[in-house]
Amino acid sequence: MKTSPLSNFVDMVKNSGITNCEALGKNAHRLVLVALWKTGLGNILNVSPKMTGSHMVIDFPKTGYKMPLSYTEQDNTIYGLVSGEEVFHTAELLAANQVVQIWMKDGWFNANAELLPSGETIELLRSSLPKDFFGILGASIRNGTQDQEVRLLRINKISPFTGAKGPGQYSWVWFALSVHLFLSLLARQVKRK
């Protein structure tokens, strides 16, 4: 049986004493997605929901923990996918407070969230198509055996929300970067003359 260079590398890292590489990768992925939303680029993730699925961020305001989710909307109820170790962490956070904030393509909202039991999750996943959550591309590479590790969050919007520390809070970076780039190009042109 042949092994790929990637699997050899993963085995090497696992055997090197570095523990929990998968969790490190998931945390980096989570941080990148949250950073996209904070810099005002979150809607790029939702440019083509039919192809890549719909994405949002759920913010637990009491702790400041932010978690990106794939979701679908049915009858004004939002169902977000939570998987792996995030299930336990989400259950802990929701036990403390079910009021959350959600960052979506159509705005920022206060909402109530509840983690559905595994039986209800499996029933809802069976009644909906994988492309509803993951889009056509994500559904084509999805591993169907992961359904046992997945739970659904049922989220109901309460009211729109505004404030300084939400999606787009660092969008000023793009203006500063544009000004810097413009001035650099202008200085280069002046230097050439």
C-alpha positions as CSV (number, residue, x, y, z in Angstrom):
1,M,0.0,0.0,0.0
2,K,1.4,3.4,-1.1
3,T,1.3,6.3,1.3
4,S,1.3,9.9,0.1
5,P,3.9,12.4,1.2
6,L,1.2,14.3,3.1
7,S,0.2,11.3,5.2
8,N,3.9,10.6,5.8
9,F,4.3,14.2,7.0
10,V,1.2,13.9,9.3
11,D,2.6,10.6,10.8
12,M,6.0,12.3,11.4
13,V,4.3,15.2,13.2
14,K,2.1,12.9,15.2
15,N,5.2,10.9,16.3
16,S,7.3,13.9,17.0
17,G,5.5,14.6,20.3
18,I,3.5,17.6,19.0
19,T,0.0,16.7,20.2
20,N,-3.4,17.6,18.9
21,C,-2.3,18.8,15.4
22,E,-5.8,18.4,14.1
23,A,-7.2,20.7,16.8
24,L,-4.5,23.3,16.0
25,G,-5.5,23.3,12.3
26,K,-9.2,23.6,13.2
27,N,-8.4,26.5,15.5
28,A,-6.4,28.3,12.8
29,H,-9.3,27.7,10.3
30,R,-11.7,29.2,12.9
31,L,-9.5,32.2,13.5
32,V,-9.1,32.9,9.7
33,L,-12.8,32.7,9.1
34,V,-13.6,35.0,12.0
35,A,-10.9,37.5,10.8
36,L,-12.5,37.5,7.4
37,W,-15.8,38.6,9.0
38,K,-14.1,41.2,11.2
39,T,-12.3,42.8,8.3
40,G,-15.6,43.1,6.3
41,L,-14.8,40.2,3.9
42,G,-17.2,37.7,5.4
43,N,-19.7,38.1,2.6
44,I,-17.1,36.8,0.2
45,L,-17.7,33.4,1.8
46,N,-21.4,33.7,0.8
47,V,-20.8,34.9,-2.8
48,S,-22.2,31.6,-4.2
49,P,-24.1,29.6,-1.5
50,K,-25.3,27.1,-4.1
51,M,-21.6,26.1,-4.8
52,T,-20.0,26.6,-1.3
53,G,-22.8,26.7,1.2
54,S,-23.8,29.5,3.5
55,H,-21.5,30.6,6.3
56,M,-22.0,32.7,9.4
57,V,-20.4,33.4,12.7
58,I,-22.0,32.8,16.1
59,D,-20.7,35.0,18.9
60,F,-21.2,34.0,22.5
61,P,-21.1,37.6,24.0
62,K,-20.5,36.5,27.7
63,T,-17.3,34.8,26.8
64,G,-16.3,36.5,23.5
65,Y,-15.9,33.1,21.8
66,K,-16.7,33.2,18.1
67,M,-17.5,30.2,16.0
68,P,-17.9,30.0,12.2
69,L,-20.7,27.7,11.0
70,S,-22.1,26.3,7.8
71,Y,-25.9,26.8,8.0
72,T,-29.2,26.5,6.2
73,E,-32.4,28.4,6.7
74,Q,-35.8,26.6,6.8
75,D,-39.1,28.4,7.7
76,N,-37.3,31.4,9.3
77,T,-35.3,29.0,11.5
78,I,-31.5,28.7,11.1
79,Y,-29.8,25.4,11.5
80,G,-26.0,25.5,12.0
81,L,-23.7,22.6,11.9
82,V,-21.4,22.0,14.9
83,S,-19.0,19.1,14.8
84,G,-16.3,17.3,16.8
85,E,-15.0,18.9,20.0
86,E,-17.0,22.0,19.2
87,V,-20.2,20.1,20.3
88,F,-19.1,19.9,23.9
89,H,-17.8,23.4,24.0
90,T,-21.0,24.8,22.5
91,A,-23.1,22.8,24.9
92,E,-21.2,24.4,27.8
93,L,-21.6,27.9,26.4
94,L,-25.3,27.5,25.7
95,A,-25.9,26.1,29.2
96,A,-24.7,29.4,30.6
97,N,-26.6,31.6,28.2
98,Q,-28.7,30.8,25.1
99,V,-28.7,34.4,23.9
100,V,-26.1,34.8,21.2
101,Q,-25.2,37.1,18.3
102,I,-25.0,35.9,14.8
103,W,-23.1,37.5,11.9
104,M,-24.8,36.7,8.6
105,K,-24.7,37.9,5.0
106,D,-27.9,39.9,5.7
107,G,-26.8,41.5,8.9
108,W,-25.9,41.2,12.6
109,F,-28.6,39.8,14.9
110,N,-29.4,38.9,18.5
111,A,-30.7,35.4,18.6
112,N,-31.6,32.4,20.7
113,A,-29.7,29.2,20.1
114,E,-30.2,25.7,21.3
115,L,-28.2,22.5,20.6
116,L,-30.5,19.8,19.3
117,P,-30.2,16.3,20.7
118,S,-28.4,13.8,18.4
119,G,-31.6,12.0,17.4
120,E,-33.3,15.1,16.2
121,T,-30.0,16.2,14.5
122,I,-29.8,12.9,12.5
123,E,-33.5,13.2,11.6
124,L,-33.1,16.7,10.3
125,L,-29.9,15.9,8.4
126,R,-31.7,12.9,6.7
127,S,-34.6,15.2,5.7
128,S,-32.3,17.8,4.2
129,L,-29.7,17.5,1.4
130,P,-26.0,17.8,2.2
131,K,-25.8,20.6,-0.4
132,D,-28.2,22.7,1.8
133,F,-25.4,23.1,4.3
134,F,-22.2,22.6,2.3
135,G,-23.1,23.6,-1.3
136,I,-22.5,21.5,-4.3
137,L,-18.7,21.5,-3.9
138,G,-18.7,20.8,-0.2
139,A,-21.3,18.0,-0.5
140,S,-19.2,16.3,-3.2
141,I,-16.2,15.9,-0.9
142,R,-18.2,15.4,2.4
143,N,-17.7,12.2,4.3
144,G,-21.2,10.9,5.2
145,T,-19.9,8.9,8.2
146,Q,-19.3,12.2,10.0
147,D,-23.0,12.5,10.8
148,Q,-22.5,10.8,14.1
149,E,-20.1,13.6,15.2
150,V,-22.3,16.4,14.0
151,R,-25.0,18.3,16.0
152,L,-27.3,21.0,14.8
153,L,-27.9,24.4,16.5
154,R,-31.4,25.7,16.1
155,I,-31.1,29.5,15.9
156,N,-34.0,32.0,16.0
157,K,-33.4,35.7,15.3
158,I,-34.6,38.0,18.0
159,S,-33.7,41.5,16.7
160,P,-31.1,43.3,14.6
161,F,-28.0,44.4,16.4
162,T,-25.4,47.2,15.9
163,G,-22.3,48.2,17.6
164,A,-18.6,48.7,17.3
165,K,-17.3,45.1,17.9
166,G,-18.9,43.0,15.2
167,P,-18.6,42.1,11.6
168,G,-16.6,44.7,9.7
169,Q,-15.0,46.2,12.8
170,Y,-11.6,46.2,11.2
171,S,-12.7,47.2,7.7
172,W,-10.7,50.4,8.1
173,V,-7.6,48.3,7.4
174,W,-8.6,48.2,3.7
175,F,-8.7,52.0,3.5
176,A,-5.3,52.3,5.3
177,L,-3.8,49.7,3.0
178,S,-5.2,51.4,-0.1
179,V,-3.8,54.8,1.0
180,H,-0.4,53.2,1.7
181,L,-0.4,51.5,-1.7
182,F,-1.4,54.7,-3.5
183,L,1.2,56.8,-1.7
184,S,3.9,54.1,-2.4
185,L,3.1,54.1,-6.1
186,L,3.0,57.9,-6.2
187,A,6.4,58.1,-4.6
188,R,7.8,55.6,-7.0
189,Q,6.4,57.6,-10.0
190,V,7.9,60.8,-8.6
191,K,11.2,59.1,-8.0
192,R,11.4,57.9,-11.6
193,K,10.9,61.4,-13.0
